[in-house]
Amino acid sequence: MAFRVAIIGCGGIAGGYDMDRFDPNHPLTHAGALARHSGFSITVCVDPDRERATRFASRWGISETLPDAAKLLERAEGLDTVVICSPTSHHGVDLDVALRMRPRLVVCEKPITLSYETSRYWVERFAAEGIPLLVNHTRRWAPDIVRLVEEIRSGGRGELRSISGVYNKGLMNNGSHMVDLIRMFVDGCDVIGVGNPVHDHFPHDPSVPFMLRSRDGIPITVNTSHAADYALFELELFTSTGTVRMEAGGMRFRERSVVDSDEFPGYRVLGADRVASGEYRGAMAAMVDNQYRFLTTGQRLACDGGTALDTQRLCAAIKMAA
């Protein structure tokens, strides 16, 4: 029997990005990834925009639509999983509904809420009630990034020397993904400097350049660009054996290895680029598979409420410093 799912919010990440271009092998959304998995059945979706909810339900074969998450409490049929994809400003209301429904798992888009203190309240509430909470910092499930993290942390690429990144479209929006990605490679970051905030998309969520230092003293610098120009989310790792750069949000990787210089005897330099396609398109499917294995075998969630809260704590420190 498939686990019954409710999706709250019918926008882009909920299923909209897959409405027209859906590739069943590489879904980009919750609905797309859930629809391809035989272990789940989306039984109801919630959105105050009736037309959008109707289109969403038709596209994903959902039998019931509701205008308000509170209506879920009136349903006779129980639900196993609740997926919260509503605007972040509404997450608190939807988390309250989900907690009262007592499903086996709640999945929430990041950030949990706009405030670190409020997010901590909800993480503690869910823990006290024994309701597992998964938070979608998507690159926690990207297969090639997971492998790269293992290689870096095991010393398979030599010593990690420094990290450099660039993002746009808001510190809490894309910036939180950047902070979480950095935290996958290093432990215990402190904020050592920030630059001027750039209001490039969201009025209350500027992009902020920042500098961090890991517990091991690894320097980390992250700059910003302007979201009105183009989308940008890239990270480069500098190690003792070369460099690896994640480009286009994880859709492409560029690597260079150390070689002997042809021009200057005795010098070692970086060789030619090697470019490969990334596996970011596999992240959402891997996330849903993680949910299924959690529900059936107790597999650890790759990003739970505590993990996401640690990321938001660092984002809050960057915002405060700015």
RAHUZI-V118527 format. One record per run of one state. SS is the DSSP state (~ for helix, > for strand, _ for the rest). FROM is the first residue (numbers start at 1). TO is the last residue. If there is no record, write none. Layout:
SS	FROM	TO
SS	FROM	TO
This chain:
_	1	2
>	3	8
_	9	15
~	16	18
_	19	29
~	30	35
_	36	39
>	40	46
_	47	49
~	50	60
_	61	63
>	64	66
_	67	68
~	69	74
_	75	80
>	81	84
_	85	87
~	88	101
_	102	104
>	105	109
_	110	115
~	116	129
_	130	132
>	133	136
_	137	137
~	138	140
_	141	142
~	143	154
_	155	159
>	160	167
_	168	169
~	170	185
_	186	189
>	190	194
_	195	197
>	198	202
_	203	204
>	205	207
_	208	209
>	210	213
_	214	218
>	219	224
_	225	232
>	233	239
_	240	241
>	242	247
~	248	250
_	251	251
>	252	260
_	261	267
>	268	270
_	271	273
>	274	277
_	278	279
~	280	297
_	298	303
>	304	304
~	305	321
_	322	322
